[in-house]
Amino acid sequence: MSRIESYSRRSGSDCSRRDSYCSRKDSYSGRKHSDSGWSGAGAEVTAIGAEASVNLLVWGKCKCSPDGQPLQYDNTIWGGPAYSGGGVGFMYTAYSTWDAFFNNVTSCHAQGIASGPGILQITWFNASGTPVGQFNGAVGGVGVFEAGGEGKWQKK
């Protein structure tokens, strides 16, 4: 057995080569994906539209619902000052598949930027604290705020 075949069997992968695309498909995008799920530079994952909102008064909720996806992010955050609002925008990920992104997120940081109509930005992190995805959207009347907390994506 070659070293690559041994790796594939240990990892449960059906990839024939560690650096090639395997026959598995991302259940969210339908694309084939690499064994590791991490893309680094040159990711081929397409950005997706999403709606997001933050309701905050020291304690609050951060919600995000990607278009056409069976999952939502609806988790507790802590921060300030008081803010309530939402809008539409797009999401992208550092992973090569949406499966890897949705399965590996463990926390988020949200911030409001008072520029133009207002910008809502949510950054998601994996367990090691590495940023792995982001939502950027326009929201009416957003002020400056910062908040964050633990949480995972859940089925709608």
N, C-alpha and C positions, 0 to 999 in steps of 0.2 A: 504494500500500500504506500502510495506517495505521501509526502508531508502534507500536501494540499488536501488529498483525500482524507487523511487522518484528521486534519483541522475541521473539514466539513462534517465529518461524522461526530466529532466531539461537540461541535457547536450546534448540531441539529440542523445545519444548513444543507440545502440541496444544491448549493452552488458548486460547479465543477472546478472553478478556480477562485481563490480568495479575492482577487481584484476584478473579477468579471461580474456581469449582471447575471442573476440567477433567474429561475423560472417563476419564483414567487412574485405575486403582485401586491402592491399596496392596496388595501381594501378601501381607502378613501379616494385615491386618484386613479386607480386601475393601472398604474405604471409598474413596470418591473423595477426591482430595486437591488442594490448591492448588498452584500453580506453584512457589512457593519452598520449601515444606516446613516453613517456620518459622511457628509459630503465635502467638508472643507471648502476650498475654492471651486467654483464652476458647478454649483448645484443645478440640477435640471428640474427641480420642483417648481411648479408654477405658483405664483402668488394667488391667493383666493380672497374674494370679497368677504366682508364680515360686518356685523353690527356689534358694538361694544358700549358698555355703560359703567359708570362708577357712581355709587351713592355712598357718601362718606361724612361722618361726623365723629372723628377720632377712630371709631369702629365703623366698618361698612362692608359693602359688597362690590366685587369686580366681576362683571359678566361679559362674556364674548360668545357669539354664535356665528360660526363660519357658514357661509352660503353653501347649501347642498350637502352639509356634513351631518352625520348622526350624533355628534358630540357637542357639548357646550362647556364653557368654563364658567362656574358660578361659585365663587369662594369668598371667604372672609379676608378682609384686608384691614390694616391699621395704618393711620397716618393723619394728615391734615393739610391745610385747614378744611373747614366744611365745604363740600362740593356735591352736586347732584346733576348728572347729565349724561348724555350718550350721543352717539353718532355712527356714521358709516365710514368704512375705510377698507384697507387690505391687510392681509397677513402673509408673512413669508417665514421660512425656516432655514436653519443651517444644516438640517438633516437632508439626506437625499430622498426621504419619503415622508409623507404625512403620518404614516403609521408610527414611525420612529419618534416623530415630534409628539404626537398625542399620547403615546405610551410612556415617554420619558420626562415629561414636564412634572416638576414637584413644587414650583413656587412662581410668583410673579412680582413685578414692580410696575406700578402705574404712575403716570405723571401727566399733569395738565400744563400746557404751555399757552400763555396768553399772547398769541400771535395770529393776526388776521381774525378769522371767525373763531379760532381756538383749535388746539391740537390735543388729541388724546393719544397717548402712547402707552402701550402695555408690552413689557418685555418678559418673556418666560424663561425660566432657568431649569437645568437638570439637577440631579442630586449633588453633583460636585460644584454647583454654583456657576456653571458655564452658561452664558446666554445662548438659547437654542432657537428662539423665534420671537417675532414681534408683530404687533398690530399698530398701525398708524392711521388715524382717522381725523376727520374734521367734525367738530362739535360746536354748536352755537353757544357763545357766551362762556366758554370754559375759562376759569381763572387758573392761577398757579396752585398746584397741590402735588404732594407726593405720598404714596402709600405702597404697601406690599404685604405679602403673606404667603403661607403655604397653601397648596391646593393642586388638584389633578383634574384632568378633563373627565367628564361624566357623560353617559348616554342621555340624550334628551328625553 
